[in-house]
């Protein structure tokens, strides 16, 4: 009898076929109905701190068709009585790694691409059941998992993929071994580049080619490693990565495709250089200074922030002392960065970056509650819905899911959560989705319904 462990030993193409077979047998497709009516709901629209009271919300196909106190639904509609509970938009995480969140880094880097895809698909369903109906994936070859989700083979959130992140030699995306340089131009790419999780490029010609390859794969935005990172060995935190002509070349490629560049950067100098080159999304930015915050606001760039902990059960745990030391340095700068972003009204988005640790990934919603240190529950929820959706849509015509996200309004895509309680009063409800998220709908399909009459 075949099992998953046997499938993992097969070549990639064959294992993918078996994955589809296992999915079809083990988990029946979500039943599609002509309509879903949620009645007697208090609605958090994603845009206002005032709930709409006593509303009925009609969903037909994949959109919200009507919101009013009284709605007549088709006779075959699924009817859910919210019983005065709060209906809100699905949550969005704009800094996620679908291919990297479920195992320690040593296992990720040594596993086959087939195994990574199967594990990623499994954990994508778990993420959807945490109420995260959309993610911006900022690094990794997630295109196969995305296609499987979109085709209904497996369950998971909408994915806005960056594909392979672009890194310079000795950059945050250079995970080659200690003896792999000097590189031989005639040698094959290392495994992580061959499977498209990362691409190393140096010089204008190479960065242009690699950026175009990522877009050809289906990237909705380009992700670039612009400065030192925590989990990489050969790039100290203080370094700026890429030279101005290379930066401008990458941004130029993105602009020619009517989309944008998101940069991994911590150091102030790297952020400023890339903002000047035209990058529009800055990930992390723990060492941001005041003039840089002002520049971000003036240029309309986004700060994609991660509310990480230095200590306690929610602090990242690493396999090396070097990574631990780097992590402690960057997270120590978070408080200052938040204050500067608030002071200068920088567009701010919420992401988690929960990678290489499945225990932390399972607590994704809890990280949203950590925003309460600086923001009201309304501000945090708006950030994780309406505001994050604005950042997703920055990809313009590269958008794989046209339509409004992050809001509850007529004509919007139907990504919704029914909460047992009021998260505008008690944000901690989102930390326990199994208990408090009674209904989860994505793209008009009902994935969870525990409401009882």
C-alpha positions as a printed NumPy array, in Angstrom:
array([[  0.   ,   0.   ,   0.   ],
       [  1.367,   3.395,  -0.984],
       [  1.825,   6.095,   1.66 ],
       [  3.143,   9.673,   1.728],
       [  6.605,   8.45 ,   2.758],
       [  6.749,   6.363,  -0.421],
       [  5.633,   9.333,  -2.518],
       [  8.474,  11.48 ,  -1.201],
       [ 10.991,   9.026,  -2.677],
       [  9.581,   9.406,  -6.189],
       [ 10.798,  11.883,  -8.821],
       [  9.213,  15.327,  -8.511],
       [  6.757,  15.052, -11.41 ],
       [  5.476,  11.655, -10.255],
       [  5.265,  12.711,  -6.594],
       [  3.189,  15.73 ,  -7.629],
       [  0.754,  13.409,  -9.413],
       [  0.469,  11.189,  -6.351],
       [ -0.06 ,  14.281,  -4.171],
       [ -3.116,  15.146,  -6.248],
       [ -4.413,  11.589,  -5.82 ],
       [ -3.884,  11.639,  -2.065],
       [ -5.617,  15.008,  -1.808],
       [ -8.627,  13.784,  -3.764],
       [ -9.044,  10.682,  -1.609],
       [ -8.18 ,  12.086,   1.813],
       [-10.022,  15.384,   1.638],
       [-13.106,  15.973,  -0.44 ],
       [-13.418,  19.313,  -2.256],
       [-15.276,  22.111,  -0.545],
       [-18.921,  21.982,  -1.558],
       [-19.892,  24.874,  -3.796],
       [-23.321,  26.419,  -3.44 ],
       [-24.98 ,  29.123,  -5.482],
       [-25.096,  31.456,  -2.485],
       [-24.321,  31.902,   1.205],
       [-26.395,  34.196,   3.406],
       [-25.048,  35.345,   6.753],
       [-27.833,  37.046,   8.7  ],
       [-28.016,  38.972,  11.984],
       [-24.348,  39.99 ,  11.84 ],
       [-22.438,  42.912,  13.225],
       [-20.035,  43.854,  10.438],
       [-16.495,  45.184,  10.749],
       [-15.921,  46.537,   7.257],
       [-12.127,  46.838,   7.575],
       [-12.391,  50.591,   7.073],
       [-14.352,  51.91 ,  10.079],
       [-14.106,  51.435,  13.824],
       [-17.918,  51.42 ,  13.964],
       [-19.691,  48.12 ,  13.434],
       [-22.652,  47.885,  11.07 ],
       [-25.407,  46.466,  13.253],
       [-28.024,  43.875,  12.308],
       [-26.755,  43.197,   8.787],
       [-27.363,  40.369,   6.37 ],
       [-24.559,  39.622,   3.909],
       [-25.289,  37.737,   0.707],
       [-22.426,  35.954,  -1.065],
       [-22.913,  34.706,  -4.605],
       [-20.161,  32.969,  -6.533],
       [-16.991,  34.576,  -5.137],
       [-18.235,  38.064,  -4.281],
       [-20.281,  39.929,  -1.712],
       [-23.457,  40.828,  -3.582],
       [-25.521,  42.578,  -0.925],
       [-25.208,  44.025,   2.573],
       [-28.383,  45.29 ,   4.205],
       [-30.668,  44.666,   7.181],
       [-32.863,  42.429,   5.038],
       [-31.723,  40.284,   2.116],
       [-33.655,  37.672,   0.172],
       [-31.452,  34.707,  -0.661],
       [-31.914,  32.042,  -3.345],
       [-33.817,  28.99 ,  -2.143],
       [-30.737,  26.72 ,  -2.27 ],
       [-28.48 ,  29.12 ,  -0.343],
       [-26.619,  28.125,   2.793],
       [-28.039,  30.274,   5.603],
       [-25.897,  31.049,   8.655],
       [-27.346,  32.913,  11.609],
       [-24.531,  35.043,  13.048],
       [-26.657,  35.694,  16.135],
       [-25.153,  39.168,  16.579],
       [-21.563,  37.989,  16.209],
       [-18.95 ,  40.019,  14.323],
       [-18.331,  39.365,  10.631],
       [-14.991,  40.722,   9.393],
       [-12.663,  40.479,   6.37 ],
       [-10.243,  37.583,   6.145],
       [ -6.814,  38.315,   7.611],
       [ -3.801,  39.087,   5.425],
       [ -0.12 ,  38.444,   6.165],
       [  2.126,  40.457,   3.828],
       [  5.426,  38.895,   4.873],
       [  5.093,  35.139,   4.605],
       [  7.229,  32.284,   3.28 ],
       [  4.999,  29.395,   2.21 ],
       [  7.986,  27.194,   1.372],
       [ 10.059,  27.983,   4.469],
       [  7.803,  28.095,   7.538],
       [  7.349,  24.472,   8.561],
       [ 10.825,  22.991,   9.278],
       [ 14.152,  24.187,  10.73 ],
       [ 16.451,  25.813,   8.208],
       [ 18.832,  22.835,   8.101],
       [ 15.999,  20.513,   7.05 ],
       [ 14.564,  23.007,   4.561],
       [ 17.938,  23.414,   2.866],
       [ 18.576,  19.685,   2.655],
       [ 15.111,  18.509,   1.555],
       [ 13.942,  17.7  ,  -1.949],
       [ 11.69 ,  20.139,  -3.758],
       [  8.975,  17.483,  -3.906],
       [  8.973,  17.111,  -0.123],
       [  8.925,  20.885,   0.312],
       [  5.867,  21.22 ,  -1.921],
       [  3.915,  18.543,  -0.086],
       [  4.749,  20.027,   3.324],
       [  3.972,  23.544,   2.116],
       [  0.579,  22.464,   0.79 ],
       [ -0.291,  20.852,   4.122],
       [  0.668,  23.939,   6.091],
       [ -1.115,  26.252,   3.658],
       [ -4.404,  24.652,   4.682],
       [ -3.511,  25.159,   8.335],
       [ -2.865,  28.833,   7.613],
       [ -6.255,  29.222,   5.956],
       [ -7.883,  27.672,   9.011],
       [ -6.172,  30.324,  11.125],
       [ -8.243,  32.874,   9.217],
       [ -5.494,  34.106,   6.895],
       [ -7.201,  34.157,   3.521],
       [ -4.438,  36.039,   1.642],
       [ -0.667,  36.256,   1.916],
       [  2.117,  38.038,   0.115],
       [  4.821,  35.419,  -0.253],
       [  8.186,  37.189,  -0.164],
       [ 10.615,  34.478,  -1.171],
       [ 10.574,  30.898,  -2.42 ],
       [  9.301,  28.926,  -5.402],
       [  5.679,  28.846,  -4.308],
       [  4.18 ,  28.775,  -7.789],
       [  3.243,  25.088,  -7.709],
       [  1.504,  25.353,  -4.342],
       [ -0.281,  28.517,  -5.47 ],
       [ -1.527,  26.781,  -8.614],
       [ -2.717,  23.785,  -6.589],
       [ -4.656,  26.099,  -4.246],
       [ -6.146,  28.131,  -7.087],
       [ -7.185,  24.934,  -8.896],
       [ -8.821,  23.5  ,  -5.78 ],
       [ -6.419,  20.565,  -5.433],
       [ -5.414,  21.675,  -1.943],
       [ -6.741,  24.324,   0.429],
       [ -4.914,  27.491,   1.33 ],
       [ -4.896,  31.276,   1.125],
       [ -4.624,  33.465,  -1.911],
       [ -0.92 ,  33.866,  -2.643],
       [  0.767,  36.928,  -4.111],
       [  4.114,  35.328,  -5.019],
       [  7.52 ,  36.961,  -5.282],
       [  9.104,  33.719,  -6.384],
       [ 12.875,  33.5  ,  -5.94 ],
       [ 14.316,  36.429,  -4.082],
       [ 17.186,  38.167,  -5.854],
       [ 20.447,  38.258,  -3.881],
       [ 23.981,  39.374,  -4.529],
       [ 26.94 ,  37.111,  -3.853],
       [ 27.467,  37.131,  -0.067],
       [ 23.953,  38.484,   0.335],
       [ 21.055,  37.37 ,   2.492],
       [ 19.965,  34.916,  -0.203],
       [ 23.367,  33.308,  -0.696],
       [ 23.081,  29.989,   1.144],
       [ 25.902,  28.197,  -0.625],
       [ 28.503,  26.278,   1.341],
       [ 31.719,  27.783,   2.708],
       [ 33.837,  26.323,  -0.11 ],
       [ 31.53 ,  27.196,  -3.022],
       [ 33.406,  30.396,  -3.891],
       [ 35.145,  31.519,  -6.005],
       [ 32.338,  30.416,  -8.274],
       [ 32.989,  28.762, -11.6  ],
       [ 30.905,  30.374, -14.381],
       [ 30.564,  26.989, -16.042],
       [ 29.39 ,  25.146, -12.927],
       [ 25.716,  24.311, -12.345],
       [ 23.66 ,  26.368,  -9.942],
       [ 23.367,  25.161,  -6.361],
       [ 20.174,  23.309,  -5.443],
       [ 18.304,  26.248,  -3.899],
       [ 18.822,  28.228,  -7.103],
       [ 17.974,  25.283,  -9.35 ],
       [ 14.588,  24.841,  -7.665],
       [ 13.939,  28.584,  -7.753],
       [ 13.86 ,  29.443,  -4.056],
       [ 16.611,  32.03 ,  -4.526],
       [ 18.63 ,  33.495,  -7.387],
       [ 22.099,  35.025,  -7.029],
       [ 22.918,  37.83 ,  -9.43 ],
       [ 25.747,  40.366,  -9.632],
       [ 26.042,  43.288, -12.023],
       [ 23.381,  45.071, -14.037],
       [ 23.076,  42.425, -16.75 ],
       [ 22.617,  39.56 , -14.295],
       [ 20.114,  41.33 , -12.031],
       [ 18.045,  42.336, -15.056],
       [ 17.971,  38.744, -16.306],
       [ 17.123,  37.217, -12.928],
       [ 14.405,  39.794, -12.218],
       [ 12.824,  39.101, -15.578],
       [ 13.019,  35.362, -14.917],
       [ 11.155,  35.8  , -11.629],
       [  8.454,  37.775, -13.408],
       [  8.307,  35.149, -16.141],
       [  7.682,  32.52 , -13.457],
       [  4.679,  34.526, -12.293],
       [  5.968,  36.883,  -9.604],
       [  3.526,  39.641,  -8.675],
       [  6.375,  41.745,  -7.284],
       [ 10.159,  41.45 ,  -7.125],
       [ 11.778,  40.637,  -3.772],
       [ 15.397,  41.721,  -3.336],
       [ 17.831,  41.121,  -0.508],
       [ 19.058,  44.674,   0.1  ],
       [ 20.958,  44.263,   3.363],
       [ 22.286,  41.878,   5.989],
       [ 19.983,  39.242,   7.452],
       [ 19.631,  37.017,  10.491],
       [ 19.716,  33.455,   9.144],
       [ 22.436,  33.919,   6.517],
       [ 26.077,  33.323,   7.389],
       [ 28.096,  35.507,   5.046],
       [ 26.43 ,  38.931,   5.29 ],
       [ 26.865,  41.02 ,   8.463],
       [ 23.849,  43.083,   9.509],
       [ 25.534,  46.408,   8.773],
       [ 26.145,  45.8  ,   5.071],
       [ 24.178,  47.376,   2.249],
       [ 23.616,  44.995,  -0.635],
       [ 23.764,  45.931,  -4.308],
       [ 25.199,  49.095,  -5.814],
       [ 23.026,  51.954,  -7.099],
       [ 23.215,  50.935, -10.785],
       [ 22.102,  47.402,  -9.854],
       [ 19.283,  48.775,  -7.659],
       [ 18.052,  51.026, -10.453],
       [ 18.21 ,  48.138, -12.936],
       [ 16.028,  45.884, -10.76 ],
       [ 13.517,  48.643, -10.059],
       [ 13.462,  49.463, -13.768],
       [ 12.558,  45.873, -14.622],
       [  9.716,  45.88 , -12.079],
       [  8.408,  49.196, -13.354],
       [  8.511,  47.945, -16.938],
       [  6.146,  45.186, -15.781],
       [  3.947,  47.721, -13.958],
       [  4.746,  46.342, -10.539],
       [  7.159,  47.135,  -7.702],
       [ 10.192,  46.026,  -5.696],
       [ 10.057,  44.875,  -2.074],
       [ 13.385,  44.899,  -0.236],
       [ 14.694,  43.018,   2.771],
       [ 16.645,  45.701,   4.625],
       [ 17.538,  46.537,   8.197],
       [ 20.252,  49.167,   7.94 ],
       [ 19.285,  52.784,   7.475],
       [ 21.714,  53.359,   4.601],
       [ 20.402,  50.424,   2.598],
       [ 16.811,  51.59 ,   3.033],
       [ 17.611,  55.122,   1.862],
       [ 19.566,  53.945,  -1.177],
       [ 16.773,  51.647,  -2.311],
       [ 14.08 ,  54.271,  -1.697],
       [ 16.041,  56.622,  -3.922],
       [ 16.203,  53.887,  -6.557],
       [ 12.418,  53.505,  -6.423],
       [ 11.646,  50.524,  -4.149],
       [  8.125,  50.804,  -2.701],
       [  8.038,  48.19 ,   0.074],
       [ 10.599,  47.951,   2.872],
       [ 10.579,  44.723,   4.873],
       [ 11.812,  44.827,   8.501],
       [ 13.645,  48.206,   8.648],
       [ 14.571,  47.674,  12.3  ],
       [ 17.397,  50.24 ,  12.146],
       [ 15.405,  52.965,  10.398],
       [ 16.32 ,  56.536,  11.369],
       [ 14.086,  59.609,  11.368],
       [ 15.144,  61.107,   8.048],
       [ 14.563,  57.755,   6.387],
       [ 11.099,  57.467,   7.909],
       [ 10.324,  60.904,   6.507],
       [ 11.613,  59.819,   3.107],
       [  9.389,  56.724,   3.168],
       [  6.347,  58.866,   3.927],
       [  7.198,  61.392,   1.22 ],
       [  7.69 ,  58.698,  -1.421],
       [  4.561,  56.796,  -0.399],
       [  6.58 ,  53.649,   0.294],
       [  5.284,  50.956,   2.622],
       [  6.891,  49.694,   5.796],
       [  6.152,  45.984,   6.181],
       [  6.749,  45.509,   9.899],
       [  6.978,  42.358,  12.02 ],
       [  6.034,  42.578,  15.735],
       [  8.706,  40.197,  17.004],
       [  9.689,  39.363,  20.576],
       [ 13.187,  39.396,  22.043],
       [ 12.375,  36.935,  24.817],
       [  9.764,  34.399,  25.829],
       [  7.932,  31.603,  24.05 ],
       [  7.289,  33.694,  20.934],
       [ 10.92 ,  34.668,  20.356],
       [ 12.597,  32.956,  17.411],
       [ 14.912,  30.055,  18.212],
       [ 17.878,  29.468,  15.911],
       [ 20.324,  26.678,  15.219],
       [ 23.423,  28.89 ,  15.414],
       [ 24.722,  31.435,  17.915],
       [ 25.436,  33.84 ,  15.041],
       [ 21.773,  33.928,  14.001],
       [ 20.671,  34.367,  17.618],
       [ 23.002,  37.334,  18.085],
       [ 21.81 ,  38.946,  14.863],
       [ 18.159,  38.44 ,  15.828],
       [ 18.644,  40.111,  19.192],
       [ 20.253,  43.132,  17.535],
       [ 17.525,  43.697,  14.972],
       [ 14.526,  43.166,  17.245],
       [ 16.006,  45.6  ,  19.773],
       [ 15.413,  48.358,  17.196],
       [ 11.692,  47.673,  16.731],
       [ 10.382,  50.103,  19.355],
       [ 12.19 ,  53.075,  17.811],
       [ 11.131,  52.133,  14.285],
       [  7.446,  51.996,  15.25 ],
       [  7.596,  55.397,  16.922],
       [  9.203,  56.967,  13.857],
       [  6.719,  55.361,  11.472],
       [  3.778,  56.596,  13.545],
       [  5.258,  60.064,  13.926],
       [  5.713,  60.534,  10.179],
       [  2.584,  58.606,   9.147],
       [  4.458,  56.006,   7.129],
       [  2.163,  53.539,   5.375],
       [  2.478,  50.482,   7.602],
       [  1.585,  46.87 ,   6.877],
       [  1.536,  43.792,   9.108],
       [  3.551,  40.666,   8.377],
       [  4.976,  37.888,  10.505],
       [  8.002,  36.356,   8.736],
       [  7.43 ,  33.173,  10.754],
       [  9.89 ,  30.874,   9.046],
       [ 11.929,  27.807,  10.028],
       [  9.738,  27.184,  13.121],
       [  6.369,  25.369,  12.823],
       [  5.439,  26.089,  16.444],
       [  5.642,  29.829,  15.796],
       [  3.803,  29.551,  12.477],
       [  0.883,  27.941,  14.292],
       [  0.657,  31.084,  16.458],
       [  0.409,  33.446,  13.484],
       [ -2.703,  35.165,  14.83 ],
       [ -1.04 ,  35.751,  18.176],
       [  1.561,  37.927,  16.462],
       [ -1.23 ,  40.198,  15.264],
       [ -2.223,  40.737,  18.892],
       [  1.299,  41.977,  19.645],
       [  0.483,  45.134,  17.7  ],
       [ -1.546,  46.222,  20.742],
       [  1.687,  47.488,  22.264],
       [  1.525,  50.412,  19.807],
       [ -1.882,  50.311,  18.112],
       [ -5.546,  50.054,  19.091],
       [ -7.401,  46.844,  18.182],
       [ -9.116,  48.742,  15.36 ],
       [ -5.804,  50.026,  13.993],
       [ -4.309,  46.53 ,  14.141],
       [ -7.302,  44.9  ,  12.45 ],
       [ -7.455,  47.577,   9.771],
       [ -3.753,  47.024,   9.136],
       [ -4.212,  43.25 ,   8.776],
       [ -7.172,  43.648,   6.401],
       [ -7.8  ,  46.904,   4.501],
       [ -4.255,  48.313,   4.655],
       [ -2.503,  45.051,   3.844],
       [ -4.841,  44.631,   0.867],
       [ -3.697,  48.024,  -0.444],
       [ -0.12 ,  46.754,  -0.408],
       [ -1.118,  43.532,  -2.185],
       [ -2.8  ,  45.552,  -4.915],
       [  0.35 ,  47.597,  -5.536],
       [  1.23 ,  44.954,  -8.14 ],
       [ -1.336,  46.494, -10.484],
       [ -1.978,  44.425, -13.618],
       [  0.116,  41.556, -12.208],
       [ -2.67 ,  40.975,  -9.661],
       [ -3.821,  37.322,  -9.897],
       [ -7.027,  38.063,  -7.969],
       [ -8.704,  41.181,  -9.395],
       [-11.27 ,  42.669,  -7.057],
       [-11.381,  44.341,  -3.66 ],
       [ -9.772,  42.492,  -0.755],
       [ -9.541,  43.265,   2.951],
       [-12.997,  44.833,   3.161],
       [-16.621,  43.829,   3.663],
       [-18.541,  45.771,   1.055],
       [-20.726,  45.065,  -1.936],
       [-18.714,  43.852,  -4.905],
       [-15.674,  42.823,  -2.845],
       [-14.186,  39.361,  -3.05 ],
       [-15.836,  37.174,  -0.429],
       [-13.076,  36.447,   2.099],
       [-14.761,  36.531,   5.506],
       [-14.5  ,  35.397,   9.124],
       [-17.323,  35.16 ,  11.65 ],
       [-15.874,  35.762,  15.118],
       [-17.383,  34.556,  18.37 ],
       [-16.912,  37.87 ,  20.159],
       [-15.897,  41.381,  19.19 ],
       [-12.231,  41.671,  18.128],
       [-12.507,  45.472,  18.149],
       [-12.907,  45.176,  21.907],
       [-10.803,  42.055,  22.462],
       [ -8.105,  41.587,  19.823],
       [ -6.812,  38.517,  21.652],
       [ -9.675,  36.554,  20.064],
       [ -7.639,  36.236,  16.859],
       [ -4.914,  34.346,  18.735],
       [ -7.234,  31.335,  19.107],
       [ -8.897,  30.857,  15.711],
       [ -9.863,  27.258,  16.408],
       [-12.107,  28.413,  19.226],
       [-13.208,  31.897,  18.14 ],
       [-13.376,  31.761,  14.33 ],
       [-16.697,  30.001,  13.773],
       [-16.936,  30.553,  10.015],
       [-14.148,  30.97 ,   7.46 ],
       [-14.974,  31.82 ,   3.841],
       [-12.464,  32.35 ,   1.045],
       [-13.405,  33.269,  -2.499],
       [-17.053,  32.617,  -1.707],
       [-16.419,  29.051,  -0.521],
       [-17.211,  27.859,   2.968],
       [-14.144,  26.229,   4.533],
       [-15.291,  26.209,   8.154],
       [-18.728,  26.454,   9.722],
       [-19.242,  25.544,  13.381],
       [-22.324,  27.709,  13.921],
       [-25.135,  25.733,  15.47 ],
       [-28.792,  26.737,  15.493]])
